[in-house]
């Protein structure tokens, strides 16, 4: 260690000398001997910078590796006689700091200033629980399973545990409930670390983003104002991942988990209730707010071009659905509570973000209800039927059925026809409702779902693996090679008809 200590002492000596003499401080040259336009020829310049590291923690090895590239370039340019400027900024905008501060505030409320966690809640999150990726796809790039934030935090469950691992006392951790404290705590540590590495940075030019640096903040405002004046950007609504709690978009690196998750666009199909099942009639009789209202089962689909082939509609018998007031005073939607919350921020509720639930009903009670399916060949209405794998976390919890093009729908409808009594339905709810040709493909004809079920030997809706494979084939074949067989866009390719 003697040699190491001697080398470190030399290192610190010269770093101190550089700082005292301002070796890396670069200013505009003052030289009256040349014309302004020739100034840069006589005194050539170079500038390099680094994407501002986010200040919700200390710098890590990845930062050091990336900064070293700019550091090397700055040193090389200095040796070439150039005025090499290397400024440095720290990123403190966005939601991660605010989200982490809110976590500390909540944990203080939950566990007190000593963060005394009851034993039964002292669990650690496994990395797999924070993952949104699976194994690398064939031919693709390898992608780690952890989100960027999860990679920083490890497998700790609580924010205070992450900070305890950094050697902080509980009293110090409590200060981080104030988002401003993060801005005071981590940037000085980052500066000390970068100085210890001997990086050639002009620290006079260091700054934090946001209005903590009025000059940089004004620069950012100027950029946006210029882009708006040039009609390059506009202010308004767009589809995005939204945090209802924080009242603003929640982008990739703002999330503890779910990095890479994007907006999923669905087309909602409003199916007005024509006749309620007996069980449903008993439920709605007690919901006075439904009197005089038009009630719609609202299904979400990724394939609106297939709606001509609707033969029925599915609900999950174990799910609970709600009657939700829509933006139209006389219309009520039957969907899951999760779907209602999402739709409330898309202009489909009485007021933005407002969910008005008038009552609830079980999926089992909905079975047997007759609804009008728009565009369907069966213009007198179709029936609500049970399906095993309807999820409350996907779409609206209401699934329209097109057995000509969906292997899942074909297999389920076939099961219901074979075992109507077993599934607790009346035979007339499925009798006479046959698949309707909607899309023709070169490989599978006009009934791709039945062809794939036969080819892959799918015998029931419980053959989940085969159905997943069949669904993938059917959707790709229909989209890339399909021709519309019916409706307004008959004869057009699916790719042409779908957006219309």
N, C-alpha and C positions, 0 to 999 in steps of 0.2 A: 504493500500500500504506500510505501515511501515514494516510489517513482510516480505512482498515480497522483499522490498529493502534490508532488512537485510540479507535475504537468498542469494540474488544476489551478495551482497558485499562479503559474505563468499565464494561463488562460484568463484568469480573473484580473491579473495586473493589466494586461493589454486591453481587455474589454473596458476596464475602468478608464484607461488612457483614451481609448476611442471616444467614449461618452463625454469625457471632460473637454476634449478638443473638438467635439461635434464633427467627427470625420465623415459621418454618413448624412449630414445635413446639407441638402442641395438647394441652392437658391438661383434665381435668375442672374446671369452674369451681367456685370456692369463694365462695359467696354466701349468707350466713346471713339475708339480708333477705327471702328468699322461701322458701316451702315446697318440699320436694324435688320434689313432683309438678308444681310450676310453674316449675322451674328451666330446663327446655328452652324454655319460652315466652319467658323473658327472655333466655336465652343460646342461641339456636337453633344446631343443629349440622348438619354434612354430612360424609359420608365417601365417598371414592372410592378404588378400588384397581385394580390392573392384573394380568392373569393372569401369574403368576410366569414370567419368562423362564428358559429352561433354560441352565445354566451349563457347556455343553460348548464354549463359544466366546465371542467378544465379541458385544456387541449390534450389530445391523445396522439399516439404514434402516427396515425394517418395524417394528422395535421402537420407534424414535423416532417414527414416524408415529402409531402406536397410542397411545403414552404421551402424545403431545401432546393427544389428545382429553380425557384425564383432567386433564391440566395446565390446559387451558383452562377446564374445568368447575370445577376447584378455585379458580382465580383469580376466576372469575365469582362463585362462592358467597362468597368472601372479601369481594368488593366489596358483596355484599348484607348484610354484617354477620354472617355465620355463622362459627362455628368450623369451618373446613374442614380436615379431616384427610386426608392422602394418605400412607398407609404404603406400604412396598415390600418384597416378598419375592423370594427367588431359589430356583428349583426345582432340586434336586439329587438327587431320588429317581429310580427307574427304572433302566433298563439302559444308556442311551446313554453315560454317563460311564464306567461299568465296561467296556463293550465297547470304547470308544476306548482306555482304559488298557491293556486286554489286547492290543490291536493294537500299541501302542507296545512292550509287553513282548516280543511275538512278533518284531517288527521288530528289536529290539535283539539277540535271539537269532540272527536271520537275517543281519543286516548289520553287527553290531557297533556300538560307541558313536559311530562317525563316519557311520553309516548309508550305507556304501559299497555301492551296489546294482550287481550285475553288469550289464553293458551289455545282455545279452540279455533281462533282466527289467525294464528301464526302459521300461515301457509306461504309457500313460495310458488310463484308462477313458473311453470315449466316453459322452456323456450318454445316448445311446440304449440303452446296456447297462444303465443303472440305471433305465430306464423300465418302468413297468407299465401305462402308458396309451398309447392310440393317439390318432388324431385325435378331436376333440370329436364326440360323437354329435349327430345332427340334433335340434334342439330342446332340447339340453341345455346345461349351463353349460360354459364352457371350463375345462379342467383342464391344468395344466402337466405335462410328461412326467417331470420329476424328482421323486423323493421329497423329503420335507422335509429329510432329512439330506443327500441328494445335492445339493440346492440350496445348502446351506451349504458343502459341501466342494469343489464344482466338479468338475473331471474328473481329479483326482489319484488315483493308484492306492493310495498308501500314506498312513497317518496322519501320519507324520513330514513328508511333503511338504506336507501341508496346514498344518502348524505352522511349517515353514520359511517358507512364504508370509506368515506373520504376523510374520516378522522374528526368530524365536527361534533361539538357538544350539543346536547339537546337545547340548551339556551340559544346557541348560535343558529341551530336549525329553525327554531321558532321565528326568527327574524325573516326567514325566507317566505313567510306567508304574505309579505309585502313584495310585490313584483319589482319595485324599485331597488330592493336590496340586492337582487341578483345582478343588477347593473353596476352596483358599487363593489360587489364582492369578487366576481370572476374576472372581469377585464384586467385589474391590476396583477392577478396571478398569471394570466396569460402573458402580459407584458414582461413580467419577471422571467418566465420560462423562455420566452423568445430572446430576451437579452442574454440569458445564460447560455443559449446556443450560439451567441455571437452573430446573429443575423444582422445584415447591413441595412437596417431600417431607420428611416428618418422619423423619430418618435414625436417630433413636433407636429407631424401631420396625422397622428393617430386620432381616431374618433369613434364614437358610437353612432349607429344609425338612429333614426327618429329625431324628435325635436331636442334631444340632449345635445345635438350639434346643430345649431340653427343654420349654419352655412350649408351643411350637407342636406339638411331637411329642405331648405329652399331650393337646392339643386334638384332634388327628387320631385318637388312640386312643379318646378319649371319644366322638367321633362314631361310630366303628365299633362300639364297645361298645353305645351307645344303639340304633343301627340293628339290631344283633343281638338285643338285648333286646326290641325291637319286632317281631321276626321279619321284618324287612325284608331282611336279608341272611343268608346261610348259608355255612358253610365246607364245601367239598367239591370234587368233581371236576366239570369241565365241559369241553366241547370248545373248544379254543383253539389258536392257533399256539404251539408249544412249542419252547423251546431245550433240546435234550438236553445240550448242553455246559454251559450255565449252570444247568440244573435249575429253570427257571421259565418262565412265559409270556413270549413275545417279541411285544410289541404293536407297532402301526403305526410309531410314531416311534422304536422301539428298533432298527429294521432299516436297514441301509445301502441295501438295495433291497427291493422288494416291498411298498411302502406300498399299502394298499388290498386286499391279498390277504387273503381270509378263509377260514374253515374250509369245506371241501367235504364234504358228507355223502354217503356211499355206503352202499348196502345190499350186504353180502357174501353171495354164493350159494355154499354148500358143495356141491361135486359130487364124491361119492365115486368113486374109481377102481374100475371093474369089471374091466377088462382092459387091461394095459399094451401098448403097441406093442412090436414086436420090439426096436427100437432102445432103448426105455426099459427093457425087461427086462434088457438087457445092462448098463445103467448101474446100476440099483438092486441088481443081484446083488452088487455090490461095496460096498454101503452097509449094513453089518450092523445099524446102528441102526434101520433101517426094518422089520426082521423083527417080525411080530406087531402092527404098527401099521396103523391105518386111514388111508389117504392121500386127501386131498381137493385137487382143483383148486379154488381159491377165486377166483371172479370178482367184480368190483365193478361195480355198476350204479346208475344214477340213476333207473331206471324199473322198480322191482320189480313193478309192476302188470302188466307184460308177460311175466312169466316163464312163463305158461301156453303161450306160443308158441315156446319154445326148440327149435331144430332141431339145434343143434351148439354148439361152443364154439371160440373162436379163441385162438391164441398167436402170438407173433412168432417167426419161425424164426431170426432173428439175435440174439434175446435169450437171456440166461442166467437160468435160474430156480433157486431154492433149495428144498430140503426143510427146512422150519422147524418145530420143535417148538411145538405150541400149548399153551395153558393146560391142556388135557386130556392126561393122560399117554399116552393111546393114540391120539392124533390128530396127524397131521402135515399141514401146509399147503404146497402148491406155489404160490409167489408170487415176485415179484421181491424183491431185498434191500431196496430202498427201501420197499416196502410192509410188509415185515416189521419194519423199524425203526419205522414209524409205528404199526403195530398193537401193538408191544411196550409202548406207553404207553397202551393202551386196554383192558388186562386180557385180552389175547388171547395172551400169551406166558407161559412158566413163572413169571416174576417181572417186576415193573414195570421197563420199560426194558431188559430182558434179551433179547437175540436169540440163539437157539440154532439154528445151522444144522448140519444133519446131512449135507448133501451138495449137489451141484449137478447140473443137467441142462440141456441146450440145448433151446430151443423146437422145433428141428427134430426132436429125438429124441422129443418128446412127441406129435407129430402121429401120428394113428392110434390113440391111446389112447381107450378107451371109458369114459364116465363116466355116473353117474346125475344127471340134471338135475331138481331138485325142481320139482314142479308141472307139468312138461312133459307135453304130449300123448303124447310118445314115452317110454313108461314102461320100455321095455327098455334104455334108454340112448341117448346120442348120442356122436358122435365129436369129438375134438379136431382142428381143421383149421388150416391156415396162413392168415395175413392179413398183407397188406403193411404196414399202417400202425399196428400195435400199438406203443405206446410204453412204455418202462420207467418213464417219469416220470409216468405217469397211471394211477390206480387201482392194481390189483394186477398188471397185465401179462397178466391172463387176462380174456378178453372173451366173455361169453355172447352168443349170437346169436339174435335174434328177427326174421327176415326179413319178417314181416308188417307190422312197425311201424318198423323201422330201415332206411332206404335204404342205408346202408353195408353192413349185413348181407345185405340182398337182393342187392345188386350183387356182393358177394364170393361168396356161395353160388352165384349164377348163373355166375360165372366158373369156379368150381371144378367145377361140373357140366359146363360146356362143354369145359374143358381139364384134365381130371383128370390126365392123363399129364404135361402141362406143369408142373403144380404138385406133382407127385410124390406124388399120393394115389391110393388105390384107389377105383374107381367106387362100390363098395358103401358107402363111408363117407358118400356124399351121396345115393345113389339111394334114392328113397322118402321122403326127408325134405323134405316140402313145407311151405310157410308155413301156419300155423294161425291162423284169425281170432281175435283177442283183443279189439280195440277197434273200434267202429263210429263213423264220423264222417259228418256230413251231406254234406260236400263230397267225400269220397274213399272212402266205403264201409268195408268191413272189411279191405281190403288197401291201406292208405295208402302203404306203401313202394313196391310195384310200380306203383301209379298215378302216383306222383311221378317215379319213374325213367322211365316212359314219357312223362310230360308234359314233363320237363326234358331228355329225350333223353340219359339216362345209359346208356352202353354197357358200362362196366366200373368196377371199383373204383378205377381210376386217374383217373377224372374227378373230381378232388378238389373243384374249385370248385362244380360242379353238386351234388355230394353234400353239401357244406356247406350250400348253400341249401336242398336237400331236407330235410336233417336239421332245420333250423330250422323249416321249415313243419310237418313231421311232428310234432315235439315240441309245438309250440304248439297245433296243431289237435287232437292227441290229448288234451292236458291240458285245454284250455278247452272243447272241444266233444265230446270222446269219451265213449262209453257202453260199459261193459264187456259183452263178448259171451259170456263164459265164466267159469267158476269160482264161488267163493263169493259174489262181489259182482256177479254177472251182473245187468244192468239198472240198476246204479248208475252215476253219472257217475265219470269218472276222478278228479276232484277229491275226491269222497267216498271212493273206494276206496283211493287212493294212501296216505294216512296210516295206514290200517288193515292 
